[in-house]
């Protein structure tokens, strides 16, 4: 049984009403899934199986919560509204499903955690923006800037193009074009100041 002392400390810090709930949930997890691992994720106790997220629990001022990582796939629309997780605001152990139901949910969650999540469909790449004539002329006047601009990946070029095109006043647009030429001649991307933050 893999217990994390940080989870012990988390439970010990909680309100008196919450400690039995958290202890009950923790015991249910270990009972239904002996190989479960404990951790603290996002500041609350989390349960993992082979490094994959399974469930988490938390305590607040007036309630506790418990939720499965892929809970919507387990309980569907039967989740209780009003708190994070699938069981709503838990104020006592009696608010939780019966032990056999909870065990079945945990076992189903373990099976889901073993499955690879559905692959997200890839987004189509954004179409290339046309370089406005005034920016093209300014870049062509500085061959080093033009070469660097063309060597940038499409996303970097797009950042400069959107920045220039967003200008509302002609003076602003002129300043941005001048800045674009200066920075690209130095090989700098649009947000170069933030690259090493």
N, C-alpha and C positions, 0 to 999 in steps of 0.2 A: 504494500500500500504506500503510494508516494504522496506524502503530505508535505506541504510547503509551510514553514514556520511563519511566513509573512501572512498566510491566510489565517493562522491561529491569532496573530496579532490584530488583523483586521476585525475578526469576529469579537475579540476581547474588547475592542474600542467602541463597539456598537451599543445602542440602547438596550435596556433589559428585555424589551419585548422582541427585539430582532435576533438576539443570540440563539434562542432555541430554533427559530426558523432556519437560520443559516447553518446551524449544526445539523439539523434534520436534512436539509438539502445536500449538504456535504456528505453525510452518511449514505443517503440514497444514491448519490453518484458513485461512491466507492463500492457500494453493495452491488449495483447493477453492472458496473464496469470496473473490475479490479485493476485493470491496466491504466485507468485514468490518471493523468498528471495534473498537478495544480500549479497555478501561477498567479501573478497579479498583472492584469492587463487593463489599461485605461483606468487605473486606480481602484479596481475592484477584483475580487477573486474570480478566476477563470479556470475552466476545466478543459483539458486538451487530450486528444488521443493521437499518439504518434506525431506530436507536434501540430496537429490540425485542431482548430478551435471547435469546441463541442458545446459549451454553455458558459454562462456567467451568472453571478448573483451579486446583489448589492443591498445595502441598508440605507435608509434615509431617516429623516426625523420621525415620520409617523407611519412608515411602511417599508417593506422589503420588496425586492423583485427578483425574478429568476427567468432566464430566457435561454432558449436553445439558439445556437448560431444560425442554423437553417430552420428556424421554428415555423415559418410560414409553410414550409414543405411538410412539416409534421402535423400541425394542428389546423392548417388552412385558415378559414375565416372564423374558427371557433375561439381564437385568441380573445382574451378579455381586454377591453379598452381601459385606458386611464393610467397606465404605467408602462415602463419599458418591460419587455419580456412577454411571454404568452399567458401569464396568470394574473395580470392586473396588479392591484395593490394588495400585497400580502401582509396582513397584520397579525396572523396567528398561523400555527401549523395546520389548523382546521381549514384554512383557505386553500390549501394545496390538494391536488387530486389524491385519491386513495393510493396506498403504497404499490398495489399491483398495477394500477394505471400509470403511476409515475415510473415504475420500473420498465414497463412496456415502451413508454415515451423515450426514456434514456437509451434503451436498447435500439430503438428505431433511429435515434439521433446518432448513435455510434455507427450504425450501418450507413447513414447518410454521410457522416464524416469520412468514411472509408471511400466513398464514391468521389470521383473527380467532379468538381463543380462544372456546370454547363459552360461551354466556351462562349465568350461574348463575341457577338458578331463584330468583325473589323469595320471600322468606319472608312468610308471612301475618302481618299485624299482630297483636300480642298483644291479647287482649281487654281491654277497660277494666275495671279493678278497681273494685268498689263501695266508696264511702267509708264507713268504719265510723261508726256513730251517734255515738260519743263525739267523734270528730274532726269530724264534720259540725256537731255542736252547738257545739264550740269555734270553728270557723270562722264559723258564722252569728252568733255573739256579737260578732265583730269584722268588720263588713261590708267593710272594706278588704282584710282577709286573704282573705275568701271570694271577693271579686271577682278578686283576684290569682291565687288558686288555680285558679279556673275559667278564667282567661285563659292559664294555663300550657299548653304542648303536652302531649299524653297521656303522653309519656315522663317529663316532669318531675313530673307528678302521680303517676305510678306510683312514682317514686323515693321520694317522701314517704310514699305509702301503704304500700309494702313496708317502709320503715324503721319506721313505726308498728306495722305488723302483726307484724314480727319480734320485737318486745319480748316478753320472757318473763315479766317481773314487772309487776304493775299500776303500781308506782311508776315504772318505766322508761318504760312506755307513757305515763303522765301527763306525764312530763318531755318526751318526744318530741312529744307533741301540743302542749304549750305552746311548744316550740321551733319547731314547724311553723307555728303561728299567728304567732309573732313574725317569723320569716323571711319568710313569704309576705306579711305586711302590709308588709314593706319591699321586696317584689318580688324577693326572693332565691330562687334555686333551691336544691334540697337540697344540692348540692355546690358552692355559690357560692364557697367559699374556694379552690377549685382551678381556677376558670375562667380565671385569668390567669397560670397557672404556665408 
